């Protein structure tokens, strides 16, 4: 067995099983973005990828896929060992998936531990009647895009600080498509003493729409009620359009959003983010045999 970088031809001609990962040519961005295939003669038997987030950078995201006809033979473990040697920084891997997916079972067999949990995400908009309105809540369109983006940056930074800290220049990457993806009319903000202190952001780049919500700081006074009011207004706006379902995106560690979320009787599957320890050392290892 040998390893080589993924080429654009590999991407263009990839069979269905290889498309289980977000396949790109090797080093599509920089030395922290690698894509490798394992070959047996002329046959590709496995593909592995690693990359750093432009927002975080504290771990490598990783994806591995193996030809179904070659599974249960150690190719996945060997690929992780190979990717470990290709890391440009000595940081662990990170993966994500639903708790019943094979990918997470594989990660756990490699010693992964859970760093964050996303509860079931599917919410019926009709469940909004369980929430109360709040007088401090307004439509997001009342404030400028710059203010909304700045608040989004504040929320994201503190809600990720304990388990996946943001990088020094994360804001530009985080808000890169903000104005294109945010549903301004359906999004809501809570304003106290002239400042945005909580939000409920609705994104229309997917169907059903994705909803996030939190406060500008962990210690925001009356944070749960402010978030509750923001979510109620946003779901009211969606209901007025005839939208029946929304998909919530947050974490069990979000102190003000989670209590509101649970009152909406969410349905679906639990989702985990896990840290996977690297295997072996670091260093160049392209085109080398692997057992």
FENSULPE-V343996 format. One record per pair of residues at least 6 apart in sequence whose C-alpha atoms are under 7 Angstrom apart, sorted by the first residue. I is the first residue (numbers start at 0). J is the second residue. Records with the same first field share a line. If there is no record, write none. Layout:
# FENSULPE-V343996
I = J / J
This chain:
# FENSULPE-V343996
0 = 37 / 38 / 39 / 288 / 289 / 290
1 = 37 / 38 / 39 / 286 / 287 / 288 / 289
2 = 35 / 36 / 37 / 38 / 285 / 286 / 287 / 288
3 = 35 / 36 / 37 / 285 / 286
4 = 25 / 34 / 35 / 36
5 = 24 / 25 / 34 / 35 / 36
6 = 24 / 25
7 = 24
10 = 22 / 23 / 24
16 = 66
17 = 46 / 64
19 = 64
20 = 62 / 64
23 = 34
24 = 34
25 = 32 / 33 / 34 / 35
26 = 32 / 33 / 34
30 = 87
31 = 50 / 51 / 86 / 87
32 = 49 / 50 / 51
33 = 48 / 49 / 50
34 = 47 / 48 / 49
35 = 46 / 47 / 48
36 = 43 / 45 / 46 / 47
37 = 43 / 44 / 45 / 46
38 = 44
44 = 65 / 66 / 69
45 = 64 / 65 / 66 / 74
46 = 63 / 64 / 65
47 = 62 / 63 / 64 / 78
48 = 61 / 62 / 63
49 = 59 / 60 / 61 / 62
50 = 59 / 60 / 61
51 = 58 / 59 / 60
53 = 169 / 172
54 = 165 / 166 / 169 / 172 / 173
55 = 163 / 164 / 165 / 166 / 169
56 = 166
57 = 90 / 163
58 = 90 / 91 / 92 / 93
59 = 90 / 91 / 92 / 93
60 = 92 / 93 / 94
61 = 92 / 93 / 94
63 = 75
65 = 74 / 75
77 = 289
79 = 278
80 = 278 / 279
83 = 277 / 278 / 279 / 280 / 281
84 = 279 / 280 / 281 / 282 / 283 / 284
85 = 281 / 282 / 283 / 284
86 = 281
91 = 274 / 275 / 276 / 277
92 = 274 / 275 / 276 / 277
93 = 273 / 274 / 275
94 = 272 / 273 / 274
95 = 271 / 272 / 273
96 = 102 / 103 / 270 / 271 / 272
97 = 268 / 269 / 270 / 271
98 = 269 / 270 / 271
106 = 275
109 = 275
110 = 275 / 276
111 = 273 / 274 / 275 / 276
112 = 273 / 274 / 275
113 = 271 / 272 / 273 / 274
114 = 162 / 272 / 273 / 274
115 = 250 / 271 / 272 / 273
116 = 250 / 251 / 270 / 271 / 272
117 = 249 / 250 / 251 / 269 / 270 / 271
118 = 250 / 251 / 269 / 270
119 = 265 / 266 / 267 / 268 / 269
120 = 246 / 247 / 248 / 265 / 266 / 267
121 = 245 / 246 / 247 / 265 / 266 / 267
122 = 244 / 245 / 246 / 263 / 264 / 265 / 266
123 = 243 / 244 / 245
124 = 234 / 238 / 243 / 244 / 245
126 = 263
127 = 231 / 234 / 263
129 = 262 / 263
130 = 227 / 231
131 = 227 / 228 / 231
132 = 228 / 231 / 232
133 = 225 / 228
135 = 189 / 190 / 191
136 = 187 / 188 / 189 / 190 / 228 / 229
137 = 187 / 188 / 189
138 = 184 / 186 / 187 / 188
139 = 183 / 184 / 186 / 187 / 188
140 = 183 / 184
148 = 174
150 = 195 / 215
152 = 170
153 = 215
154 = 213 / 214 / 215 / 216
156 = 165
157 = 216
158 = 253
180 = 202 / 203 / 204
181 = 201 / 202 / 203
182 = 201 / 202 / 203
185 = 201 / 233 / 236 / 237
186 = 199 / 200 / 201 / 233
187 = 198 / 199 / 200 / 229 / 232 / 233
188 = 195 / 197 / 198 / 199 / 229
189 = 195 / 196 / 197 / 198 / 225 / 229
190 = 196
196 = 214 / 215
197 = 213 / 214 / 215 / 225 / 226
198 = 212 / 213 / 214 / 226 / 229
199 = 210 / 211 / 212 / 213 / 229 / 230 / 233
200 = 210 / 211 / 212
201 = 208 / 209 / 210 / 211
202 = 208 / 209 / 210
207 = 244 / 245 / 246
208 = 245 / 246
209 = 245 / 246 / 247 / 248
210 = 245 / 246 / 247 / 248
211 = 247 / 248 / 249
212 = 226 / 256
213 = 226 / 255 / 256
214 = 222 / 226
222 = 255
223 = 255 / 256
226 = 255 / 256
227 = 259
251 = 257
